[in-house]
Amino acid sequence: MAEFRVYTSPSAFPNPQRLRLFCHEKGIADRIDEVIYDMTPGGEQRGWRHLKRNPWGETPTLELPDGTYLAETAGIVRFLDGHFPGRRIMGDSALEQGQDQMWDDRIWVQILYRLTTAFHVLHEGLGHKLELTRNPQWGEHCRKEAIAHAGLVDRHLADGRDWLLGGPEPTFADITLCTAVAFSKFGPVATPLDERFESLDRFWQRWKQRPAFRAAYRDGGGIEELAGLAAN
């Protein structure tokens, strides 16, 4: 029986997908009901009903049993990781938690956020109703920054480790990196990081074999190579 409800978006949208992939990796996806918004062209996340839940108009937004709400992906994940038993995805020890936060910040700020910015300002990604700024020069700058920082992460993975912290299982930083690689392959973004970097390609192939990945991306995420997941 579901314990929480999350207001979220399809798997093509990276922040909701970070949470969805975490939930499957943690084994708690069946404990959370998803309300999936019509992001575009409907723009439900910017309507007054959702703004009463989250004035920033963001997804994902988690509704708790007492009727309060928790937003921001990393904050939701931190809560759920501690609330439910099982493997601590954000790290067991204080050192692991610090390392996971370090790598997650690097990847979110320097790679994934840059790609999402490029998506918004290069392509008017969510349509005229929601996109208020078009700036091709800034979009191309963000794309180049994402590629440069992806190169640094690729170098870190080049020592043969499977996951960013070097352990046997992925942490939340790995989930963010997986989502960044996936979003880099999304049509309008068109900056596939796995095609540019050998270690990131191996990292992506490892994720594609994990049951959690296959469950989280069962709708394909708008990525052609994942279109057959639902049938497998």
Contacts in CASP RR format, 6 or more apart in sequence:
PFRMAT RR
TARGET T0000
AUTHOR 0000-0000-0000
METHOD contacts of the structure
MODEL  1
MAEFRVYTSPSAFPNPQRLRLFCHEKGIADRIDEVIYDMTPGGEQRGWRH
LKRNPWGETPTLELPDGTYLAETAGIVRFLDGHFPGRRIMGDSALEQGQD
QMWDDRIWVQILYRLTTAFHVLHEGLGHKLELTRNPQWGEHCRKEAIAHA
GLVDRHLADGRDWLLGGPEPTFADITLCTAVAFSKFGPVATPLDERFESL
DRFWQRWKQRPAFRAAYRDGGGIEELAGLAAN
1 31 0 8 1.000
2 30 0 8 1.000
2 31 0 8 1.000
2 32 0 8 1.000
2 33 0 8 1.000
3 31 0 8 1.000
3 32 0 8 1.000
3 65 0 8 1.000
4 31 0 8 1.000
4 32 0 8 1.000
4 33 0 8 1.000
4 62 0 8 1.000
4 63 0 8 1.000
4 64 0 8 1.000
4 65 0 8 1.000
4 80 0 8 1.000
5 32 0 8 1.000
5 33 0 8 1.000
5 34 0 8 1.000
5 35 0 8 1.000
5 62 0 8 1.000
5 63 0 8 1.000
6 19 0 8 1.000
6 32 0 8 1.000
6 33 0 8 1.000
6 34 0 8 1.000
6 35 0 8 1.000
6 60 0 8 1.000
6 61 0 8 1.000
6 62 0 8 1.000
6 63 0 8 1.000
6 76 0 8 1.000
7 35 0 8 1.000
7 37 0 8 1.000
7 45 0 8 1.000
7 50 0 8 1.000
7 53 0 8 1.000
7 54 0 8 1.000
7 59 0 8 1.000
7 60 0 8 1.000
7 61 0 8 1.000
7 63 0 8 1.000
8 16 0 8 1.000
8 19 0 8 1.000
8 20 0 8 1.000
8 34 0 8 1.000
8 35 0 8 1.000
8 36 0 8 1.000
8 37 0 8 1.000
8 59 0 8 1.000
8 60 0 8 1.000
8 61 0 8 1.000
9 16 0 8 1.000
9 36 0 8 1.000
9 37 0 8 1.000
9 39 0 8 1.000
9 45 0 8 1.000
9 59 0 8 1.000
9 60 0 8 1.000
10 16 0 8 1.000
10 36 0 8 1.000
10 39 0 8 1.000
10 219 0 8 1.000
10 221 0 8 1.000
11 17 0 8 1.000
11 20 0 8 1.000
11 216 0 8 1.000
11 217 0 8 1.000
11 219 0 8 1.000
11 220 0 8 1.000
11 221 0 8 1.000
11 222 0 8 1.000
12 183 0 8 1.000
12 186 0 8 1.000
12 221 0 8 1.000
12 222 0 8 1.000
12 223 0 8 1.000
13 39 0 8 1.000
13 59 0 8 1.000
14 112 0 8 1.000
14 115 0 8 1.000
14 116 0 8 1.000
14 179 0 8 1.000
14 180 0 8 1.000
14 182 0 8 1.000
14 183 0 8 1.000
15 58 0 8 1.000
15 59 0 8 1.000
15 60 0 8 1.000
15 73 0 8 1.000
16 59 0 8 1.000
16 60 0 8 1.000
16 73 0 8 1.000
17 179 0 8 1.000
17 182 0 8 1.000
17 183 0 8 1.000
17 216 0 8 1.000
17 217 0 8 1.000
17 221 0 8 1.000
18 73 0 8 1.000
18 77 0 8 1.000
18 172 0 8 1.000
18 175 0 8 1.000
18 176 0 8 1.000
18 179 0 8 1.000
19 60 0 8 1.000
19 73 0 8 1.000
19 76 0 8 1.000
19 77 0 8 1.000
20 29 0 8 1.000
20 34 0 8 1.000
20 216 0 8 1.000
21 175 0 8 1.000
21 178 0 8 1.000
21 179 0 8 1.000
21 212 0 8 1.000
21 213 0 8 1.000
21 216 0 8 1.000
22 77 0 8 1.000
22 80 0 8 1.000
22 81 0 8 1.000
22 89 0 8 1.000
22 172 0 8 1.000
22 175 0 8 1.000
23 29 0 8 1.000
23 31 0 8 1.000
23 32 0 8 1.000
23 80 0 8 1.000
23 216 0 8 1.000
24 211 0 8 1.000
24 212 0 8 1.000
24 213 0 8 1.000
24 215 0 8 1.000
24 216 0 8 1.000
25 89 0 8 1.000
25 170 0 8 1.000
25 175 0 8 1.000
25 210 0 8 1.000
25 212 0 8 1.000
26 80 0 8 1.000
26 81 0 8 1.000
26 84 0 8 1.000
26 86 0 8 1.000
26 87 0 8 1.000
26 89 0 8 1.000
27 212 0 8 1.000
28 80 0 8 1.000
28 84 0 8 1.000
29 215 0 8 1.000
31 84 0 8 1.000
32 62 0 8 1.000
37 43 0 8 1.000
37 44 0 8 1.000
37 45 0 8 1.000
37 50 0 8 1.000
37 59 0 8 1.000
38 44 0 8 1.000
39 45 0 8 1.000
39 59 0 8 1.000
39 126 0 8 1.000
40 125 0 8 1.000
40 126 0 8 1.000
40 127 0 8 1.000
40 130 0 8 1.000
41 127 0 8 1.000
41 129 0 8 1.000
42 129 0 8 1.000
43 126 0 8 1.000
43 129 0 8 1.000
43 130 0 8 1.000
44 50 0 8 1.000
45 57 0 8 1.000
45 58 0 8 1.000
45 59 0 8 1.000
46 57 0 8 1.000
46 130 0 8 1.000
47 57 0 8 1.000
50 57 0 8 1.000
50 61 0 8 1.000
51 57 0 8 1.000
53 61 0 8 1.000
53 63 0 8 1.000
53 69 0 8 1.000
54 61 0 8 1.000
54 69 0 8 1.000
54 71 0 8 1.000
56 71 0 8 1.000
58 71 0 8 1.000
58 72 0 8 1.000
60 71 0 8 1.000
60 73 0 8 1.000
60 76 0 8 1.000
61 69 0 8 1.000
61 70 0 8 1.000
61 71 0 8 1.000
62 69 0 8 1.000
62 70 0 8 1.000
62 71 0 8 1.000
62 76 0 8 1.000
62 79 0 8 1.000
62 80 0 8 1.000
63 69 0 8 1.000
64 70 0 8 1.000
70 76 0 8 1.000
70 79 0 8 1.000
74 104 0 8 1.000
74 108 0 8 1.000
74 172 0 8 1.000
77 89 0 8 1.000
77 90 0 8 1.000
77 172 0 8 1.000
78 90 0 8 1.000
81 88 0 8 1.000
81 89 0 8 1.000
81 90 0 8 1.000
81 172 0 8 1.000
82 88 0 8 1.000
87 169 0 8 1.000
89 170 0 8 1.000
89 171 0 8 1.000
89 172 0 8 1.000
89 175 0 8 1.000
90 97 0 8 1.000
90 100 0 8 1.000
90 101 0 8 1.000
90 171 0 8 1.000
90 172 0 8 1.000
91 97 0 8 1.000
91 100 0 8 1.000
91 165 0 8 1.000
91 171 0 8 1.000
96 165 0 8 1.000
96 171 0 8 1.000
99 165 0 8 1.000
99 173 0 8 1.000
100 164 0 8 1.000
100 165 0 8 1.000
100 171 0 8 1.000
100 172 0 8 1.000
100 173 0 8 1.000
101 173 0 8 1.000
102 173 0 8 1.000
103 164 0 8 1.000
103 165 0 8 1.000
103 171 0 8 1.000
103 173 0 8 1.000
103 177 0 8 1.000
104 172 0 8 1.000
104 173 0 8 1.000
104 176 0 8 1.000
106 149 0 8 1.000
106 153 0 8 1.000
107 149 0 8 1.000
107 153 0 8 1.000
107 173 0 8 1.000
107 176 0 8 1.000
107 177 0 8 1.000
107 180 0 8 1.000
108 176 0 8 1.000
110 145 0 8 1.000
110 146 0 8 1.000
110 149 0 8 1.000
111 146 0 8 1.000
111 149 0 8 1.000
111 150 0 8 1.000
111 153 0 8 1.000
111 177 0 8 1.000
111 180 0 8 1.000
111 193 0 8 1.000
112 146 0 8 1.000
112 176 0 8 1.000
112 179 0 8 1.000
112 180 0 8 1.000
112 183 0 8 1.000
114 142 0 8 1.000
114 143 0 8 1.000
114 145 0 8 1.000
114 146 0 8 1.000
114 149 0 8 1.000
115 142 0 8 1.000
115 143 0 8 1.000
115 146 0 8 1.000
115 180 0 8 1.000
115 183 0 8 1.000
115 184 0 8 1.000
115 189 0 8 1.000
115 191 0 8 1.000
116 183 0 8 1.000
117 138 0 8 1.000
117 139 0 8 1.000
117 142 0 8 1.000
118 139 0 8 1.000
118 140 0 8 1.000
118 142 0 8 1.000
118 143 0 8 1.000
118 146 0 8 1.000
118 189 0 8 1.000
118 191 0 8 1.000
119 125 0 8 1.000
119 183 0 8 1.000
119 186 0 8 1.000
119 188 0 8 1.000
119 189 0 8 1.000
120 126 0 8 1.000
120 131 0 8 1.000
120 133 0 8 1.000
121 133 0 8 1.000
121 134 0 8 1.000
121 135 0 8 1.000
121 136 0 8 1.000
121 138 0 8 1.000
121 139 0 8 1.000
121 142 0 8 1.000
122 134 0 8 1.000
122 136 0 8 1.000
122 139 0 8 1.000
122 140 0 8 1.000
122 143 0 8 1.000
122 188 0 8 1.000
123 188 0 8 1.000
124 131 0 8 1.000
124 134 0 8 1.000
125 131 0 8 1.000
125 188 0 8 1.000
143 191 0 8 1.000
146 180 0 8 1.000
146 184 0 8 1.000
146 191 0 8 1.000
146 193 0 8 1.000
147 191 0 8 1.000
147 193 0 8 1.000
147 196 0 8 1.000
150 180 0 8 1.000
150 184 0 8 1.000
150 193 0 8 1.000
150 196 0 8 1.000
150 197 0 8 1.000
150 200 0 8 1.000
151 196 0 8 1.000
151 197 0 8 1.000
151 200 0 8 1.000
153 164 0 8 1.000
153 177 0 8 1.000
153 200 0 8 1.000
154 197 0 8 1.000
154 198 0 8 1.000
154 199 0 8 1.000
154 200 0 8 1.000
155 199 0 8 1.000
156 164 0 8 1.000
157 164 0 8 1.000
157 199 0 8 1.000
157 200 0 8 1.000
157 202 0 8 1.000
157 203 0 8 1.000
158 198 0 8 1.000
158 199 0 8 1.000
160 199 0 8 1.000
161 167 0 8 1.000
162 168 0 8 1.000
162 203 0 8 1.000
162 206 0 8 1.000
163 169 0 8 1.000
163 170 0 8 1.000
163 171 0 8 1.000
163 174 0 8 1.000
164 170 0 8 1.000
164 171 0 8 1.000
164 173 0 8 1.000
164 174 0 8 1.000
164 177 0 8 1.000
165 171 0 8 1.000
165 173 0 8 1.000
165 174 0 8 1.000
170 178 0 8 1.000
170 207 0 8 1.000
170 210 0 8 1.000
174 203 0 8 1.000
174 207 0 8 1.000
177 200 0 8 1.000
177 203 0 8 1.000
178 203 0 8 1.000
178 204 0 8 1.000
178 207 0 8 1.000
178 213 0 8 1.000
180 193 0 8 1.000
181 192 0 8 1.000
181 193 0 8 1.000
181 194 0 8 1.000
181 200 0 8 1.000
181 203 0 8 1.000
181 204 0 8 1.000
181 207 0 8 1.000
182 217 0 8 1.000
182 221 0 8 1.000
182 223 0 8 1.000
182 226 0 8 1.000
183 189 0 8 1.000
184 191 0 8 1.000
184 192 0 8 1.000
184 193 0 8 1.000
184 194 0 8 1.000
185 192 0 8 1.000
185 193 0 8 1.000
185 194 0 8 1.000
185 223 0 8 1.000
185 225 0 8 1.000
186 221 0 8 1.000
186 222 0 8 1.000
186 223 0 8 1.000
187 222 0 8 1.000
187 223 0 8 1.000
193 200 0 8 1.000
194 200 0 8 1.000
194 201 0 8 1.000
194 203 0 8 1.000
194 204 0 8 1.000
194 205 0 8 1.000
195 201 0 8 1.000
207 213 0 8 1.000
208 214 0 8 1.000
208 226 0 8 1.000
214 229 0 8 1.000
214 232 0 8 1.000
217 223 0 8 1.000
217 226 0 8 1.000
217 229 0 8 1.000
218 229 0 8 1.000
218 230 0 8 1.000
219 230 0 8 1.000
220 226 0 8 1.000
220 227 0 8 1.000
220 228 0 8 1.000
220 229 0 8 1.000
220 230 0 8 1.000
END
